[in-house]
Amino acid sequence: MTSEQRQAPRVQAAYQIMYECFQRETKVSEGTAQTVNLSERGALIELTQEVAPDASMILWIFAPFYTLLIKGDVVHAHRRTNGLFRIGVKLTDVIEGNWQVFKKDLQARANDLVL
């Protein structure tokens, strides 16, 4: 059994996203995907193409009442039996949008799960 390494708990959140993936400052791919879960500092996203574990990403997260443009670093990538890839991203910087609105939305989702 491994110990929890996340800084904040994840909540189930299926948001549509657009992404750009970079390797050493060079854009190597782009596309659309969906989040599986999110926290204030991390995201698990599911997409159709592989992403290297040392890549960085820019994500446009389309939530119901806001859009957040955020930068992150890929920390793991796994191929699933259905052929899709699940990518763990450590969220590092907000480029555009309001981090506080994002945090409030996640906290509200977490509270809804507890009730």
N, C-alpha and C positions, 0 to 999 in steps of 0.2 A: 504494500500500500504506500502511495506517495503522499506527502503532505501538501496541503493547499498552498499555492504560491501566489495566488491572485491578491491584489491590493484591495479589491472591492468585489462584492458578490455579483454574480451574473444574473440577469433576468432574461426570460424568454422574450424576444422581440424580433419579429419578422419584418424588417424594413427593407424596402428596395434601395439599392445603392448603385452608384456608378463608381468605377475605380480606375486608377492609373497605377501601374506597377513599374518600379525603377530598380535597376541593378547598377550600382556605382554611378549614380547621377544620370544614367541613360534610361530613357523610357523603353521598356521591353514589351509591354502589353497594356491593354485597356479593355473595358467591357462593363457589363452589368452583372449584378449578383444579388444575393439576399443575405441579410444577417440571420444568424441562428439565435445568438444571444449577445447581450451587451452588458458592459459595466461602465463605470466612470472612466476607467483606464484601459479597457480592452474590448475586443470584439471577436466573435467567431463568425466567419462568413463562409458561405458555400458558393463555389463557382465551378465552371466547367473546365477551366484550364489550370495546370499546375503553376505554382509560384514557389520560387526558391526561398528557403528559410532565412536567408540573409538579405532579402529584398526589403525595400520600403514601399509604402503605398500612400496614395492620396485617395480618400474616400469622400464621396458626396452621399450623406445619409439623408434620405427623404422620409421624415417623420410626418405625421398627420398635419401638424400646424407650424412646422419650421423645417429648414434645411440646414445642415451643418457640413462644412467642408473641413476635413481634419486630416492630419498626417499621422502615419503610424509605421511601426517596424514589424515585419513578419517574425514571429517567434517559433512557429511550427506550421507544418503543412502535411496533411495526411490524405491519401486517396481512399475513398470509401468503396464498398463493394458495388455500389450503383454507378461507379465511374466518376462521380463528382468529387471535388476536393474541398476539404474543410481547412481553412486557414485561420490561425490564431494571430491576431494583430494587437500589439501594444500601442495604444493611442498616445501620441506624444505632444502634438501641437494643434490648436485650433487655428485654421487659416481664415475662415469666415464663419460667422454665426455666433451664437451665444452659448458658451459652455454651461452656464448656470441653468438655462432653459433645458438643456440636454440632461443635466443632473437631476433636475426636478421631475422630468418625464420618467427617468429610470427609477427614481425613488417612488413615484406614484405607481408604476408598474409593479415594483417589488411589494408595496403595501397591498395592492390588489391581490397578489398571489397569497399573501398571508391570511387575508380575510376569508 
